[in-house]
């Protein structure tokens, strides 16, 4: 079974950002807020993936 919830440390590694950047992105509304599961903040992997997709720069199409 695939894991769907990841911890803060896993998010940082997965996205490739630091903790301060993560919190700045959350404060600005650019990154999804975590769910509190037990005593830990966790993110649903699909929300993190969607953030990465939405953050990708659009590449112009090149005519051949």
PQR file with spaces between the fields and no chain letter, atoms N, CA, C, O and H, PARSE charges and radii, in Angstrom:
ATOM       1  N    UNK     1       0.829   -1.175    0.000 -0.4000 1.5000
ATOM       2  CA   UNK     1       0.000    0.000    0.000 -0.0000 2.0000
ATOM       3  C    UNK     1       0.882    1.249    0.000  0.5500 1.7000
ATOM       4  O    UNK     1       1.869    1.326    0.732 -0.5500 1.4000
ATOM       5  N    UNK     2       0.521    2.201   -0.810 -0.4000 1.5000
ATOM       6  CA   UNK     2       1.281    3.434   -0.953 -0.0000 2.0000
ATOM       7  C    UNK     2       1.024    4.394    0.207  0.5500 1.7000
ATOM       8  O    UNK     2      -0.113    4.562    0.648 -0.5500 1.4000
ATOM       9  H    UNK     2      -0.281    2.139   -1.404  0.4000 1.0000
ATOM      10  N    UNK     3       2.093    5.020    0.692 -0.4000 1.5000
ATOM      11  CA   UNK     3       1.932    6.028    1.752 -0.0000 2.0000
ATOM      12  C    UNK     3       1.322    7.282    1.157  0.5500 1.7000
ATOM      13  O    UNK     3       1.724    7.718    0.078 -0.5500 1.4000
ATOM      14  H    UNK     3       3.016    4.883    0.334  0.4000 1.0000
ATOM      15  N    UNK     4       0.363    7.860    1.845 -0.4000 1.5000
ATOM      16  CA   UNK     4      -0.262    9.073    1.333 -0.0000 2.0000
ATOM      17  C    UNK     4       0.013   10.295    2.202  0.5500 1.7000
ATOM      18  O    UNK     4      -0.200   11.419    1.749 -0.5500 1.4000
ATOM      19  H    UNK     4       0.037    7.506    2.721  0.4000 1.0000
ATOM      20  N    UNK     5       0.474   10.113    3.423 -0.4000 1.5000
ATOM      21  CA   UNK     5       0.782   11.207    4.326 -0.0000 2.0000
ATOM      22  C    UNK     5       2.278   11.243    4.585  0.5500 1.7000
ATOM      23  O    UNK     5       2.875   10.218    4.911 -0.5500 1.4000
ATOM      24  H    UNK     5       0.647    9.199    3.792  0.4000 1.0000
ATOM      25  N    UNK     6       2.897   12.431    4.440 -0.4000 1.5000
ATOM      26  CA   UNK     6       4.329   12.548    4.680 -0.0000 2.0000
ATOM      27  C    UNK     6       4.592   13.637    5.723  0.5500 1.7000
ATOM      28  O    UNK     6       3.827   14.591    5.863 -0.5500 1.4000
ATOM      29  H    UNK     6       2.412   13.264    4.175  0.4000 1.0000
ATOM      30  N    UNK     7       5.697   13.462    6.446 -0.4000 1.5000
ATOM      31  CA   UNK     7       6.068   14.371    7.529 -0.0000 2.0000
ATOM      32  C    UNK     7       6.742   15.628    6.979  0.5500 1.7000
ATOM      33  O    UNK     7       7.036   15.726    5.788 -0.5500 1.4000
ATOM      34  H    UNK     7       6.318   12.687    6.333  0.4000 1.0000
ATOM      35  N    UNK     8       6.974   16.570    7.865 -0.4000 1.5000
ATOM      36  CA   UNK     8       7.647   17.813    7.479 -0.0000 2.0000
ATOM      37  C    UNK     8       9.016   17.520    6.882  0.5500 1.7000
ATOM      38  O    UNK     8       9.364   18.063    5.833 -0.5500 1.4000
ATOM      39  H    UNK     8       6.735   16.490    8.833  0.4000 1.0000
ATOM      40  N    UNK     9       9.791   16.671    7.536 -0.4000 1.5000
ATOM      41  CA   UNK     9      11.127   16.344    7.027 -0.0000 2.0000
ATOM      42  C    UNK     9      11.057   15.717    5.635  0.5500 1.7000
ATOM      43  O    UNK     9      11.885   16.011    4.773 -0.5500 1.4000
ATOM      44  H    UNK     9       9.508   16.230    8.387  0.4000 1.0000
ATOM      45  N    UNK    10      10.075   14.861    5.425 -0.4000 1.5000
ATOM      46  CA   UNK    10       9.914   14.231    4.114 -0.0000 2.0000
ATOM      47  C    UNK    10       9.502   15.255    3.064  0.5500 1.7000
ATOM      48  O    UNK    10       9.953   15.180    1.921 -0.5500 1.4000
ATOM      49  H    UNK    10       9.403   14.622    6.125  0.4000 1.0000
ATOM      50  N    UNK    11       8.657   16.205    3.433 -0.4000 1.5000
ATOM      51  CA   UNK    11       8.256   17.268    2.497 -0.0000 2.0000
ATOM      52  C    UNK    11       9.481   18.077    2.083  0.5500 1.7000
ATOM      53  O    UNK    11       9.675   18.351    0.899 -0.5500 1.4000
ATOM      54  H    UNK    11       8.291   16.266    4.361  0.4000 1.0000
ATOM      55  N    UNK    12      10.303   18.458    3.050 -0.4000 1.5000
ATOM      56  CA   UNK    12      11.492   19.253    2.758 -0.0000 2.0000
ATOM      57  C    UNK    12      12.406   18.551    1.766  0.5500 1.7000
ATOM      58  O    UNK    12      12.904   19.176    0.830 -0.5500 1.4000
ATOM      59  H    UNK    12      10.146   18.235    4.012  0.4000 1.0000
ATOM      60  N    UNK    13      12.629   17.264    1.963 -0.4000 1.5000
ATOM      61  CA   UNK    13      13.471   16.491    1.047 -0.0000 2.0000
ATOM      62  C    UNK    13      12.800   16.315   -0.313  0.5500 1.7000
ATOM      63  O    UNK    13      13.447   16.441   -1.353 -0.5500 1.4000
ATOM      64  H    UNK    13      12.224   16.756    2.723  0.4000 1.0000
ATOM      65  N    UNK    14      11.501   16.024   -0.299 -0.4000 1.5000
ATOM      66  CA   UNK    14      10.748   15.752   -1.528 -0.0000 2.0000
ATOM      67  C    UNK    14      10.693   16.975   -2.433  0.5500 1.7000
ATOM      68  O    UNK    14      10.849   16.864   -3.649 -0.5500 1.4000
ATOM      69  H    UNK    14      10.975   15.922    0.545  0.4000 1.0000
ATOM      70  N    UNK    15      10.470   18.149   -1.831 -0.4000 1.5000
ATOM      71  CA   UNK    15      10.338   19.378   -2.608 -0.0000 2.0000
ATOM      72  C    UNK    15      11.701   20.033   -2.848  0.5500 1.7000
ATOM      73  O    UNK    15      11.882   20.757   -3.827 -0.5500 1.4000
ATOM      74  H    UNK    15      10.344   18.239   -0.843  0.4000 1.0000
ATOM      75  N    UNK    16      12.650   19.778   -1.956 -0.4000 1.5000
ATOM      76  CA   UNK    16      13.984   20.342   -2.120 -0.0000 2.0000
ATOM      77  C    UNK    16      14.081   21.775   -1.613  0.5500 1.7000
ATOM      78  O    UNK    16      14.768   22.604   -2.211 -0.5500 1.4000
ATOM      79  H    UNK    16      12.503   19.190   -1.161  0.4000 1.0000
ATOM      80  N    UNK    17      13.397   22.067   -0.517 -0.4000 1.5000
ATOM      81  CA   UNK    17      13.434   23.394    0.072 -0.0000 2.0000
ATOM      82  C    UNK    17      13.783   23.281    1.551  0.5500 1.7000
ATOM      83  O    UNK    17      13.761   22.191    2.123 -0.5500 1.4000
ATOM      84  H    UNK    17      12.839   21.394   -0.032  0.4000 1.0000
ATOM      85  N    UNK    18      14.103   24.409    2.159 -0.4000 1.5000
ATOM      86  CA   UNK    18      14.396   24.450    3.582 -0.0000 2.0000
ATOM      87  C    UNK    18      13.136   24.737    4.390  0.5500 1.7000
ATOM      88  O    UNK    18      12.094   25.106    3.847 -0.5500 1.4000
ATOM      89  H    UNK    18      14.120   25.295    1.695  0.4000 1.0000
ATOM      90  N    UNK    19      13.259   24.561    5.675 -0.4000 1.5000
ATOM      91  CA   UNK    19      12.132   24.748    6.589 -0.0000 2.0000
ATOM      92  C    UNK    19      11.598   26.183    6.528  0.5500 1.7000
ATOM      93  O    UNK    19      10.385   26.384    6.482 -0.5500 1.4000
ATOM      94  H    UNK    19      14.105   24.262    6.116  0.4000 1.0000
ATOM      95  N    UNK    20      12.492   27.183    6.527 -0.4000 1.5000
ATOM      96  CA   UNK    20      12.053   28.583    6.485 -0.0000 2.0000
ATOM      97  C    UNK    20      11.274   28.873    5.201  0.5500 1.7000
ATOM      98  O    UNK    20      10.266   29.579    5.231 -0.5500 1.4000
ATOM      99  H    UNK    20      13.478   27.019    6.564  0.4000 1.0000
ATOM     100  N    UNK    21      11.739   28.334    4.083 -0.4000 1.5000
ATOM     101  CA   UNK    21      11.045   28.531    2.812 -0.0000 2.0000
ATOM     102  C    UNK    21       9.673   27.880    2.841  0.5500 1.7000
ATOM     103  O    UNK    21       8.705   28.450    2.337 -0.5500 1.4000
ATOM     104  H    UNK    21      12.558   27.761    4.059  0.4000 1.0000
ATOM     105  N    UNK    22       9.579   26.699    3.423 -0.4000 1.5000
ATOM     106  CA   UNK    22       8.288   26.014    3.537 -0.0000 2.0000
ATOM     107  C    UNK    22       7.289   26.886    4.290  0.5500 1.7000
ATOM     108  O    UNK    22       6.153   27.064    3.850 -0.5500 1.4000
ATOM     109  H    UNK    22      10.365   26.236    3.833  0.4000 1.0000
ATOM     110  N    UNK    23       7.721   27.429    5.429 -0.4000 1.5000
ATOM     111  CA   UNK    23       6.808   28.239    6.237 -0.0000 2.0000
ATOM     112  C    UNK    23       6.448   29.553    5.550  0.5500 1.7000
ATOM     113  O    UNK    23       5.327   30.039    5.699 -0.5500 1.4000
ATOM     114  H    UNK    23       8.643   27.285    5.787  0.4000 1.0000
ATOM     115  N    UNK    24       7.387   30.136    4.796 -0.4000 1.5000
ATOM     116  CA   UNK    24       7.078   31.352    4.029 -0.0000 2.0000
ATOM     117  C    UNK    24       6.041   31.051    2.948  0.5500 1.7000
ATOM     118  O    UNK    24       5.112   31.830    2.732 -0.5500 1.4000
ATOM     119  H    UNK    24       8.298   29.742    4.675  0.4000 1.0000
ATOM     120  N    UNK    25       6.209   29.916    2.272 -0.4000 1.5000
ATOM     121  CA   UNK    25       5.249   29.526    1.230 -0.0000 2.0000
ATOM     122  C    UNK    25       3.864   29.271    1.819  0.5500 1.7000
ATOM     123  O    UNK    25       2.857   29.650    1.222 -0.5500 1.4000
ATOM     124  H    UNK    25       6.964   29.283    2.447  0.4000 1.0000
ATOM     125  N    UNK    26       3.811   28.636    2.980 -0.4000 1.5000
ATOM     126  CA   UNK    26       2.517   28.387    3.622 -0.0000 2.0000
ATOM     127  C    UNK    26       1.869   29.700    4.036  0.5500 1.7000
ATOM     128  O    UNK    26       0.662   29.877    3.871 -0.5500 1.4000
ATOM     129  H    UNK    26       4.630   28.328    3.464  0.4000 1.0000
ATOM     130  N    UNK    27       2.661   30.616    4.570 -0.4000 1.5000
ATOM     131  CA   UNK    27       2.120   31.898    5.023 -0.0000 2.0000
ATOM     132  C    UNK    27       1.546   32.703    3.857  0.5500 1.7000
ATOM     133  O    UNK    27       0.528   33.378    4.006 -0.5500 1.4000
ATOM     134  H    UNK    27       3.641   30.471    4.703  0.4000 1.0000
ATOM     135  N    UNK    28       2.200   32.628    2.698 -0.4000 1.5000
ATOM     136  CA   UNK    28       1.743   33.376    1.523 -0.0000 2.0000
ATOM     137  C    UNK    28       0.607   32.672    0.785  0.5500 1.7000
ATOM     138  O    UNK    28       0.032   33.226   -0.152 -0.5500 1.4000
ATOM     139  H    UNK    28       3.027   32.079    2.577  0.4000 1.0000
ATOM     140  N    UNK    29       0.286   31.456    1.208 -0.4000 1.5000
ATOM     141  CA   UNK    29      -0.776   30.707    0.546 -0.0000 2.0000
ATOM     142  C    UNK    29      -0.302   29.903   -0.647  0.5500 1.7000
ATOM     143  O    UNK    29      -1.112   29.316   -1.365 -0.5500 1.4000
ATOM     144  H    UNK    29       0.753   31.006    1.970  0.4000 1.0000
ATOM     145  N    UNK    30       1.004   29.870   -0.866 -0.4000 1.5000
ATOM     146  CA   UNK    30       1.545   29.158   -2.016 -0.0000 2.0000
ATOM     147  C    UNK    30       1.751   27.673   -1.800  0.5500 1.7000
ATOM     148  O    UNK    30       1.956   26.930   -2.760 -0.5500 1.4000
ATOM     149  H    UNK    30       1.662   30.346   -0.283  0.4000 1.0000
ATOM     150  N    UNK    31       1.699   27.232   -0.558 -0.4000 1.5000
ATOM     151  CA   UNK    31       1.909   25.819   -0.258 -0.0000 2.0000
ATOM     152  C    UNK    31       0.776   25.355    0.638  0.5500 1.7000
ATOM     153  O    UNK    31       0.352   26.086    1.533 -0.5500 1.4000
ATOM     154  H    UNK    31       1.532   27.836    0.222  0.4000 1.0000
ATOM     155  N    UNK    32       0.278   24.136    0.405 -0.4000 1.5000
ATOM     156  CA   UNK    32      -0.849   23.657    1.217 -0.0000 2.0000
ATOM     157  C    UNK    32      -0.500   23.537    2.696  0.5500 1.7000
ATOM     158  O    UNK    32       0.639   23.234    3.051 -0.5500 1.4000
ATOM     159  H    UNK    32       0.623   23.542   -0.321  0.4000 1.0000
ATOM     160  N    UNK    33      -1.465   23.771    3.535 -0.4000 1.5000
ATOM     161  CA   UNK    33      -1.293   23.639    4.986 -0.0000 2.0000
ATOM     162  C    UNK    33      -1.333   22.154    5.360  0.5500 1.7000
ATOM     163  O    UNK    33      -2.009   21.362    4.703 -0.5500 1.4000
ATOM     164  H    UNK    33      -2.391   24.018    3.247  0.4000 1.0000
ATOM     165  N    UNK    34      -0.616   21.787    6.401 -0.4000 1.5000
ATOM     166  CA   UNK    34      -0.618   20.384    6.823 -0.0000 2.0000
ATOM     167  C    UNK    34      -1.863   20.036    7.625  0.5500 1.7000
ATOM     168  O    UNK    34      -2.570   20.912    8.122 -0.5500 1.4000
ATOM     169  H    UNK    34      -0.066   22.430    6.935  0.4000 1.0000
ATOM     170  N    UNK    35      -2.108   18.756    7.736 -0.4000 1.5000
ATOM     171  CA   UNK    35      -3.130   18.233    8.650 -0.0000 2.0000
ATOM     172  C    UNK    35      -2.400   17.827    9.921  0.5500 1.7000
ATOM     173  O    UNK    35      -1.259   17.367    9.869 -0.5500 1.4000
ATOM     174  H    UNK    35      -1.534   18.044    7.331  0.4000 1.0000
ATOM     175  N    UNK    36      -3.044   17.993   11.037 -0.4000 1.5000
ATOM     176  CA   UNK    36      -2.459   17.569   12.308 -0.0000 2.0000
ATOM     177  C    UNK    36      -2.909   16.130   12.547  0.5500 1.7000
ATOM     178  O    UNK    36      -4.093   15.873   12.764 -0.5500 1.4000
ATOM     179  H    UNK    36      -3.971   18.366   11.080  0.4000 1.0000
ATOM     180  N    UNK    37      -1.972   15.205   12.509 -0.4000 1.5000
ATOM     181  CA   UNK    37      -2.267   13.791   12.731 -0.0000 2.0000
ATOM     182  C    UNK    37      -1.467   13.364   13.958  0.5500 1.7000
ATOM     183  O    UNK    37      -0.238   13.293   13.926 -0.5500 1.4000
ATOM     184  H    UNK    37      -1.010   15.413   12.334  0.4000 1.0000
ATOM     185  N    UNK    38      -2.184   13.086   15.026 -0.4000 1.5000
ATOM     186  CA   UNK    38      -1.515   12.834   16.303 -0.0000 2.0000
ATOM     187  C    UNK    38      -0.879   14.129   16.757  0.5500 1.7000
ATOM     188  O    UNK    38      -1.561   15.144   16.898 -0.5500 1.4000
ATOM     189  H    UNK    38      -3.182   13.143   15.052  0.4000 1.0000
ATOM     190  N    UNK    39       0.411   14.103   16.986 -0.4000 1.5000
ATOM     191  CA   UNK    39       1.111   15.329   17.371 -0.0000 2.0000
ATOM     192  C    UNK    39       2.037   15.818   16.266  0.5500 1.7000
ATOM     193  O    UNK    39       2.928   16.630   16.518 -0.5500 1.4000
ATOM     194  H    UNK    39       0.966   13.279   16.872  0.4000 1.0000
ATOM     195  N    UNK    40       1.835   15.331   15.039 -0.4000 1.5000
ATOM     196  CA   UNK    40       2.691   15.706   13.916 -0.0000 2.0000
ATOM     197  C    UNK    40       1.902   16.407   12.825  0.5500 1.7000
ATOM     198  O    UNK    40       0.721   16.135   12.607 -0.5500 1.4000
ATOM     199  H    UNK    40       1.112   14.671   14.835  0.4000 1.0000
ATOM     200  N    UNK    41       2.592   17.323   12.143 -0.4000 1.5000
ATOM     201  CA   UNK    41       2.048   17.904   10.923 -0.0000 2.0000
ATOM     202  C    UNK    41       2.358   16.949    9.777  0.5500 1.7000
ATOM     203  O    UNK    41       3.488   16.481    9.636 -0.5500 1.4000
ATOM     204  H    UNK    41       3.551   17.544   12.320  0.4000 1.0000
ATOM     205  N    UNK    42       1.352   16.665    8.966 -0.4000 1.5000
ATOM     206  CA   UNK    42       1.568   15.787    7.811 -0.0000 2.0000
ATOM     207  C    UNK    42       0.835   16.355    6.602  0.5500 1.7000
ATOM     208  O    UNK    42      -0.215   16.987    6.717 -0.5500 1.4000
ATOM     209  H    UNK    42       0.434   17.045    9.080  0.4000 1.0000
ATOM     210  N    UNK    43       1.428   16.106    5.447 -0.4000 1.5000
ATOM     211  CA   UNK    43       0.864   16.572    4.191 -0.0000 2.0000
ATOM     212  C    UNK    43       0.436   15.374    3.365  0.5500 1.7000
ATOM     213  O    UNK    43       1.094   14.333    3.362 -0.5500 1.4000
ATOM     214  H    UNK    43       2.281   15.592    5.354  0.4000 1.0000
ATOM     215  N    UNK    44      -0.671   15.536    2.668 -0.4000 1.5000
ATOM     216  CA   UNK    44      -1.108   14.504    1.734 -0.0000 2.0000
ATOM     217  C    UNK    44      -0.211   14.620    0.507  0.5500 1.7000
ATOM     218  O    UNK    44      -0.043   15.709   -0.042 -0.5500 1.4000
ATOM     219  H    UNK    44      -1.205   16.381    2.670  0.4000 1.0000
ATOM     220  N    UNK    45       0.361   13.511    0.082 -0.4000 1.5000
ATOM     221  CA   UNK    45       1.339   13.512   -1.003 -0.0000 2.0000
ATOM     222  C    UNK    45       0.762   14.097   -2.294  0.5500 1.7000
ATOM     223  O    UNK    45       1.488   14.738   -3.054 -0.5500 1.4000
ATOM     224  H    UNK    45       0.225   12.626    0.528  0.4000 1.0000
ATOM     225  N    UNK    46      -0.529   13.886   -2.553 -0.4000 1.5000
ATOM     226  CA   UNK    46      -1.132   14.420   -3.783 -0.0000 2.0000
ATOM     227  C    UNK    46      -1.175   15.947   -3.767  0.5500 1.7000
ATOM     228  O    UNK    46      -1.045   16.574   -4.818 -0.5500 1.4000
ATOM     229  H    UNK    46      -1.119   13.366   -1.936  0.4000 1.0000
ATOM     230  N    UNK    47      -1.355   16.555   -2.597 -0.4000 1.5000
ATOM     231  CA   UNK    47      -1.331   18.020   -2.509 -0.0000 2.0000
ATOM     232  C    UNK    47       0.071   18.555   -2.762  0.5500 1.7000
ATOM     233  O    UNK    47       0.239   19.594   -3.401 -0.5500 1.4000
ATOM     234  H    UNK    47      -1.461   16.046   -1.743  0.4000 1.0000
ATOM     235  N    UNK    48       1.072   17.847   -2.263 -0.4000 1.5000
ATOM     236  CA   UNK    48       2.459   18.255   -2.493 -0.0000 2.0000
ATOM     237  C    UNK    48       2.801   18.098   -3.973  0.5500 1.7000
ATOM     238  O    UNK    48       3.433   18.978   -4.557 -0.5500 1.4000
ATOM     239  H    UNK    48       0.935   17.003   -1.744  0.4000 1.0000
ATOM     240  N    UNK    49       2.394   16.999   -4.575 -0.4000 1.5000
ATOM     241  CA   UNK    49       2.614   16.794   -6.009 -0.0000 2.0000
ATOM     242  C    UNK    49       1.939   17.887   -6.828  0.5500 1.7000
ATOM     243  O    UNK    49       2.521   18.383   -7.793 -0.5500 1.4000
ATOM     244  H    UNK    49       1.881   16.284   -4.100  0.4000 1.0000
ATOM     245  N    UNK    50       0.725   18.268   -6.459 -0.4000 1.5000
ATOM     246  CA   UNK    50       0.007   19.317   -7.188 -0.0000 2.0000
ATOM     247  C    UNK    50       0.738   20.652   -7.058  0.5500 1.7000
ATOM     248  O    UNK    50       0.805   21.415   -8.022 -0.5500 1.4000
ATOM     249  H    UNK    50       0.253   17.865   -5.675  0.4000 1.0000
ATOM     250  N    UNK    51       1.283   20.941   -5.878 -0.4000 1.5000
ATOM     251  CA   UNK    51       2.086   22.154   -5.697 -0.0000 2.0000
ATOM     252  C    UNK    51       3.270   22.147   -6.667  0.5500 1.7000
ATOM     253  O    UNK    51       3.548   23.157   -7.313 -0.5500 1.4000
ATOM     254  H    UNK    51       1.228   20.322   -5.095  0.4000 1.0000
ATOM     255  N    UNK    52       3.963   21.017   -6.770 -0.4000 1.5000
ATOM     256  CA   UNK    52       5.117   20.925   -7.663 -0.0000 2.0000
ATOM     257  C    UNK    52       4.711   21.121   -9.114  0.5500 1.7000
ATOM     258  O    UNK    52       5.407   21.807   -9.863 -0.5500 1.4000
ATOM     259  H    UNK    52       3.736   20.197   -6.245  0.4000 1.0000
ATOM     260  N    UNK    53       3.600   20.531   -9.518 -0.4000 1.5000
ATOM     261  CA   UNK    53       3.116   20.685  -10.895 -0.0000 2.0000
ATOM     262  C    UNK    53       2.767   22.143  -11.164  0.5500 1.7000
ATOM     263  O    UNK    53       3.141   22.695  -12.198 -0.5500 1.4000
ATOM     264  H    UNK    53       3.035   19.974   -8.910  0.4000 1.0000
ATOM     265  N    UNK    54       2.049   22.765  -10.231 -0.4000 1.5000
ATOM     266  CA   UNK    54       1.639   24.162  -10.402 -0.0000 2.0000
ATOM     267  C    UNK    54       2.825   25.114  -10.401  0.5500 1.7000
ATOM     268  O    UNK    54       2.739   26.208  -10.959 -0.5500 1.4000
ATOM     269  H    UNK    54       1.746   22.316   -9.390  0.4000 1.0000
ATOM     270  N    UNK    55       3.934   24.713   -9.778 -0.4000 1.5000
ATOM     271  CA   UNK    55       5.112   25.576   -9.678 -0.0000 2.0000
ATOM     272  C    UNK    55       6.048   25.455  -10.866  0.5500 1.7000
ATOM     273  O    UNK    55       6.983   26.243  -11.002 -0.5500 1.4000
ATOM     274  H    UNK    55       4.003   23.825   -9.324  0.4000 1.0000
ATOM     275  N    UNK    56       5.807   24.482  -11.722 -0.4000 1.5000
ATOM     276  CA   UNK    56       6.688   24.277  -12.864 -0.0000 2.0000
ATOM     277  C    UNK    56       6.541   25.430  -13.855  0.5500 1.7000
ATOM     278  O    UNK    56       5.426   25.842  -14.175 -0.5500 1.4000
ATOM     279  H    UNK    56       5.046   23.841  -11.611  0.4000 1.0000
ATOM     280  N    UNK    57       7.671   25.946  -14.339 -0.4000 1.5000
ATOM     281  CA   UNK    57       7.563   26.998  -15.347 -0.0000 2.0000
ATOM     282  C    UNK    57       7.016   26.421  -16.648  0.5500 1.7000
ATOM     283  O    UNK    57       7.308   25.284  -17.016 -0.5500 1.4000
ATOM     284  H    UNK    57       8.577   25.611  -14.080  0.4000 1.0000
ATOM     285  N    UNK    58       6.233   27.215  -17.319 -0.4000 1.5000
ATOM     286  CA   UNK    58       5.660   26.786  -18.603 -0.0000 2.0000
ATOM     287  C    UNK    58       6.717   26.972  -19.677  0.5500 1.7000
ATOM     288  O    UNK    58       7.292   28.050  -19.822 -0.5500 1.4000
ATOM     289  H    UNK    58       5.996   28.140  -17.020  0.4000 1.0000
ATOM     290  N    UNK    59       6.960   25.926  -20.413 -0.4000 1.5000
ATOM     291  CA   UNK    59       7.949   25.982  -21.490 -0.0000 2.0000
ATOM     292  C    UNK    59       7.236   26.345  -22.794  0.5500 1.7000
ATOM     293  O    UNK    59       6.224   25.737  -23.141 -0.5500 1.4000
ATOM     294  H    UNK    59       6.493   25.050  -20.295  0.4000 1.0000
ATOM     295  N    UNK    60       7.774   27.349  -23.523 -0.4000 1.5000
ATOM     296  CA   UNK    60       7.140   27.703  -24.803 -0.0000 2.0000
ATOM     297  C    UNK    60       7.322   26.569  -25.801  0.5500 1.7000
ATOM     298  O    UNK    60       8.338   25.873  -25.797 -0.5500 1.4000
ATOM     299  H    UNK    60       8.596   27.843  -23.240  0.4000 1.0000
ATOM     300  N    UNK    61       6.321   26.396  -26.656 -0.4000 1.5000
ATOM     301  CA   UNK    61       6.423   25.373  -27.697 -0.0000 2.0000
ATOM     302  C    UNK    61       7.344   25.890  -28.800  0.5500 1.7000
ATOM     303  O    UNK    61       7.273   27.047  -29.214 -0.5500 1.4000
ATOM     304  H    UNK    61       5.495   26.961  -26.659  0.4000 1.0000
ATOM     305  N    UNK    62       8.205   24.990  -29.255 -0.4000 1.5000
ATOM     306  CA   UNK    62       9.155   25.347  -30.303 -0.0000 2.0000
ATOM     307  C    UNK    62       8.651   24.783  -31.618  0.5500 1.7000
ATOM     308  O    UNK    62       8.353   23.593  -31.724 -0.5500 1.4000
ATOM     309  H    UNK    62       8.262   24.050  -28.918  0.4000 1.0000
ATOM     310  N    UNK    63       8.557   25.657  -32.630 -0.4000 1.5000
ATOM     311  CA   UNK    63       8.128   25.184  -33.955 -0.0000 2.0000
ATOM     312  C    UNK    63       9.285   24.487  -34.623  0.5500 1.7000
ATOM     313  O    UNK    63      10.429   24.937  -34.551 -0.5500 1.4000
ATOM     314  H    UNK    63       8.799   26.623  -32.544  0.4000 1.0000
ATOM     315  N    UNK    64       8.977   23.380  -35.276 -0.4000 1.5000
ATOM     316  CA   UNK    64      10.021   22.624  -35.980 -0.0000 2.0000
ATOM     317  C    UNK    64       9.997   22.940  -37.449  0.5500 1.7000
ATOM     318  O    UNK    64      10.801   22.402  -38.210 -0.5500 1.4000
ATOM     319  H    UNK    64       8.048   23.014  -35.334  0.4000 1.0000
